[in-house]
Amino acid sequence: MKDQYAAFLLGGAIGDALGAAVEFMPRAETLSRFGPEGITDYAPAYGTSHGEKLLSSLALWPLWRI
């Protein structure tokens, strides 16, 4: 069960980081900037190279305690 919980939180953080660069971007702009596949890799966002967000960091913090 612990592994499933960790995978759930990690998957959310990865999705959060991947989507950070396009979070408020219209679809047409996303496709124009990243191509027809959309964003497929980390892009700069929120002053970091990988779009780390506070909510992801806070959600993952309990993993270091398990």
MARMITOR-735124 format. One record per residue (C-alpha): residue in one letter; x, y, z. Coordinates in steps of 0.2 Angstrom, whole numbers. Layout:
BEGIN
R  resn      x      y      z
R     A      X      Y      Z
...
***
This chain:
BEGIN
R  resn      x      y      z
R     M      0      0      0
R     K     14     12      4
R     D     21     10    -14
R     Q      4     14    -21
R     Y      3     30    -11
R     A     21     35    -16
R     A     17     32    -34
R     F      1     42    -33
R     L     10     57    -26
R     L     25     56    -37
R     G     13     54    -53
R     G      4     70    -47
R     A     20     80    -45
R     I     27     74    -62
R     G     11     80    -70
R     D     11     96    -61
R     A     29    100    -66
R     L     26     95    -84
R     G     10    106    -85
R     A     17    121    -76
R     A     24    129    -92
R     V      7    128   -100
R     E     -4    129    -86
R     F    -13    146    -91
R     M     -8    145   -110
R     P    -22    143   -123
R     R    -21    127   -132
R     A    -17    135   -149
R     E     -2    144   -141
R     T      4    128   -133
R     L      3    119   -150
R     S     12    134   -158
R     R     26    134   -145
R     F     29    115   -142
R     G     23    107   -159
R     P      8     96   -163
R     E     11     84   -149
R     G     10     98   -136
R     I     22     98   -121
R     T     32     82   -119
R     D     46     87   -108
R     Y     50     99    -94
R     A     50    117    -99
R     P     55    132    -89
R     A     41    138    -77
R     Y     40    148    -61
R     G     59    153    -61
R     T     65    135    -62
R     S     70    124    -76
R     H     58    110    -72
R     G     42    119    -65
R     E     43    114    -47
R     K     28    120    -38
R     L     26    123    -19
R     L     10    112    -19
R     S     20     97    -27
R     S     34    100    -14
R     L     21    100      0
R     A     12     85     -6
R     L     28     75     -8
R     W     35     80      9
R     P     27     65     19
R     L     36     53      8
R     W     52     58     16
R     R     44     53     33
R     I     38     36     28
***
